[in-house]
């Protein structure tokens, strides 16, 4: 795994994980451009400890770029991000908190089996003995109902299984904040529901703070405490699922009510 990927998959102190304590997140005035093209146009929001906060919007709205900035994978042009009131740009702040990113693809290594993938961060950073890593990884797989697949390779797993293994890998550091990048992409409706239930279940069981980037309307409305809707690098609205459903902004209304309606009109002879 590359240094960047390893950092993103689990950003934690180089010591044994301690029990999770959920954190708050504040994004303030975030701006980012690439080659002169603005991607983030002044983003402001706060996430409460233990909250599931969904960031929803169409493809190309800047959601994934925002997520990468929150976990510290790139500096913004302007603005700042605060974890529990401390700027992530302050030396030592990121090392104090346990952040995990669940990649859209899952980012499992095909050369390792499921158990080895889940324990990879602990192995790379030598945080535990090999025996302890096996025990911890097994516990996290069992926590998600995946103990029976621990010896399989990623190529032997379904798309839904890969996503759940990626979540198990995030849990080995006892994260205070988990960020999910399109967790239901490429999944059928049944597996999408299972992933949603896992994310919601983690809130109930370990009170972890969760930020979920998605264009899946059913997922966002089903699990989120609050939803932010993004469009062209801007946040158009933030509110509870019911508040967002009732929002009158034309772009939000169009995004939430988009549907495929083929034209069945018979062609003229």
C-alpha positions in Angstrom: 0.0 0.0 0.0 1.4 3.5 -0.9 2.2 6.0 1.9 -0.8 8.1 0.9 -3.2 5.2 0.8 -2.0 3.9 4.1 -2.4 7.3 5.7 -5.9 7.7 4.3 -7.0 4.2 5.3 -6.1 4.8 8.9 -4.6 8.0 10.4 -3.7 7.2 14.0 -1.1 7.7 16.6 1.8 5.1 16.5 0.7 3.5 19.7 -1.9 1.0 20.7 -5.4 2.1 19.9 -7.5 3.1 22.9 -11.3 3.1 23.2 -13.0 5.3 20.7 -14.1 8.8 21.7 -16.1 10.5 18.9 -14.9 13.9 17.7 -16.4 17.1 16.3 -15.4 18.4 12.8 -15.6 22.0 11.6 -14.8 23.0 8.0 -14.3 26.8 7.6 -14.0 28.8 4.4 -12.5 25.9 2.4 -11.5 26.7 -1.1 -9.5 24.7 -3.7 -8.8 25.1 -7.4 -7.0 22.8 -9.8 -5.3 24.4 -12.9 -7.3 27.6 -12.2 -10.7 25.7 -12.1 -12.4 26.1 -8.7 -13.6 22.8 -7.1 -14.4 24.0 -3.6 -15.9 27.5 -3.4 -16.0 28.4 0.3 -17.3 25.4 2.3 -18.5 25.9 5.8 -20.2 23.3 8.1 -19.9 21.5 11.4 -20.3 17.9 12.4 -21.3 17.0 15.9 -19.6 14.2 17.9 -21.2 10.8 17.2 -23.3 12.3 14.3 -23.8 10.7 10.8 -23.4 13.6 8.5 -24.1 12.9 4.8 -22.7 15.1 2.0 -24.9 14.5 -1.0 -24.8 15.8 -4.5 -24.3 15.0 -8.2 -21.0 13.7 -9.6 -18.4 16.5 -10.0 -19.8 18.6 -7.2 -16.6 18.4 -5.2 -17.6 15.9 -2.6 -14.6 13.6 -2.8 -12.1 16.5 -2.9 -13.7 17.8 0.3 -13.4 14.4 1.9 -9.7 14.2 1.1 -9.1 17.6 2.6 -10.8 16.6 5.8 -8.5 13.7 6.3 -5.5 15.8 5.4 -4.5 14.4 2.0 -4.2 17.8 0.4 -3.8 21.4 1.5 -6.6 23.9 0.7 -6.0 27.1 -1.1 -7.9 28.9 1.7 -9.7 27.9 4.8 -9.1 25.4 7.6 -10.5 22.2 9.1 -10.8 21.7 12.9 -11.0 18.4 14.8 -12.3 18.9 18.3 -11.6 22.6 17.9 -8.0 22.2 16.8 -6.7 23.0 13.3 -5.4 19.9 11.4 -2.6 22.1 10.2 -1.3 22.5 13.7 1.7 20.2 14.2 0.7 17.1 16.2 -3.1 17.5 15.9 -3.6 14.8 13.3 -1.5 12.4 15.4 -3.8 12.9 18.4 -6.9 11.6 16.6 -7.8 8.4 15.0 -9.3 9.0 11.6 -10.2 6.3 9.0 -11.2 6.6 5.3 -13.3 3.8 3.7 -12.4 4.1 0.0 -15.0 4.0 -2.8 -13.2 1.0 -4.3 -12.5 -0.7 -0.9 -8.8 -0.5 -1.7 -8.1 -4.0 -0.6 -4.8 -5.6 -1.6 -5.4 -8.6 -3.9 -2.2 -10.3 -2.7 -3.4 -10.5 0.9 -6.3 -12.4 2.3 -9.1 -10.7 4.2 -7.6 -11.2 7.6 -4.3 -9.7 6.4 -6.0 -6.8 4.7 -7.9 -5.9 7.9 -4.7 -6.1 10.0 -2.5 -4.3 7.5 -2.2 -0.9 9.3 -1.2 -2.5 12.5 1.3 -4.7 10.7 2.9 -1.9 8.7 3.3 0.3 11.8 4.3 -2.6 14.1 1.7 -1.5 16.7 1.0 -5.0 17.9 2.5 -8.5 17.8 1.5 -10.8 15.0 -0.6 -12.8 17.4 -2.4 -9.7 18.7 -3.0 -8.5 15.1 -4.7 -11.7 14.2 -6.9 -11.5 17.3 -7.9 -7.9 16.7 -8.5 -8.4 12.9 -10.6 -11.5 13.7 -12.6 -9.5 16.3 -13.4 -6.8 13.8 -14.4 -9.2 11.1 -16.7 -11.0 13.6 -18.1 -7.7 14.7 -19.3 -7.2 11.1 -20.4 -10.9 10.6 -17.4 -11.7 8.4 -15.4 -14.1 10.4 -16.2 -16.9 7.9 -14.4 -15.1 5.0 -11.2 -14.3 6.8 -9.1 -16.7 4.6 -10.5 -15.6 1.3 -8.8 -13.3 -1.2 -10.5 -10.1 -2.3 -11.1 -11.6 -5.7 -13.3 -14.2 -4.1 -15.6 -11.6 -2.5 -18.7 -9.9 -3.8 -18.8 -6.1 -4.0 -20.8 -5.9 -0.9 -18.4 -8.1 1.0 -15.4 -6.0 -0.1 -17.0 -2.8 1.2 -17.7 -4.5 4.6 -14.1 -5.8 4.8 -12.9 -2.2 4.2 -15.1 -1.0 7.1 -13.6 -3.8 9.3 -10.1 -2.6 8.3 -11.1 0.9 9.4 -12.2 -0.3 12.8 -8.9 -1.8 13.9 -7.6 1.6 15.1 -10.8 2.2 17.1 -11.5 5.3 15.0 -13.1 8.5 16.4 -14.1 9.6 12.9 -14.8 7.4 9.8 -15.2 9.0 6.4 -16.9 7.0 3.7 -16.4 7.8 0.0 -19.5 6.6 -2.0 -19.9 3.5 0.1 -22.8 2.1 -1.9 -21.4 2.7 -5.4 -21.5 -0.3 -7.7 -23.7 -2.2 -5.3 -27.1 -3.7 -6.0 -30.0 -2.4 -3.8 -29.8 -5.2 -1.3 -26.1 -4.9 -0.6 -26.5 -1.1 -0.5 -29.0 -1.5 2.3 -26.6 -3.8 4.2 -23.8 -1.2 4.0 -26.2 1.5 5.2 -27.2 -0.7 8.1 -23.5 -1.3 9.0 -22.8 2.4 9.0 -25.8 3.2 11.1 -25.0 0.2 13.4 -21.6 1.6 14.2 -23.1 4.8 15.4 -25.3 2.8 17.8 -22.6 0.5 19.0 -19.5 2.6 19.2 -20.8 6.2 18.8 -18.2 7.0 16.1 -18.6 10.2 14.1 -19.3 9.5 10.5 -19.1 11.6 7.4 -20.6 9.9 4.4 -20.1 11.3 0.8 -22.7 9.9 -1.5 -25.1 10.5 -4.4 -27.3 7.7 -3.1 -30.5 9.4 -2.0 -31.9 6.4 -0.2 -28.7 5.9 1.8 -28.5 9.6 2.9 -32.1 9.8 3.9 -32.1 6.4 5.6 -29.1 6.8 7.9 -28.1 10.5 8.3 -28.8 12.8 11.2 -28.2 15.7 8.9 -27.5 16.2 5.2 -25.5 18.8 3.3 -26.3 19.1 -0.4 -23.3 20.2 -2.6 -23.4 21.6 -6.2 -20.4 23.0 -8.1 -18.2 23.3 -5.0 -20.9 25.0 -2.9 -23.1 23.8 -0.1 -26.6 24.7 -1.0 -28.3 23.6 2.2 -27.8 21.7 5.4 -30.6 20.2 7.4 -32.3 17.1 8.7 -33.5 14.6 6.1 -37.0 16.0 6.4 -35.8 19.5 6.0 -33.8 18.7 2.9 -36.8 16.8 1.4 -38.9 19.9 1.8 -36.2 22.3 0.6 -37.4 24.6 -2.2 -34.1 25.3 -3.9 -34.6 24.3 -7.6 -31.3 22.5 -7.9 -31.9 20.4 -4.7 -35.5 19.7 -5.9 -34.3 18.6 -9.3 -31.5 16.3 -7.8 -33.9 14.7 -5.3 -36.6 14.1 -7.8 -34.6 13.0 -10.8 -36.1 9.9 -12.4 -35.8 8.0 -15.6 -39.0 8.4 -17.6 -38.5 6.9 -21.1 -40.6 8.4 -23.8 -43.0 5.7 -24.9 -44.6 7.8 -27.6 -44.9 5.7 -30.7 -42.8 7.2 -33.6 -44.8 8.7 -36.3 -45.1 6.6 -39.5 
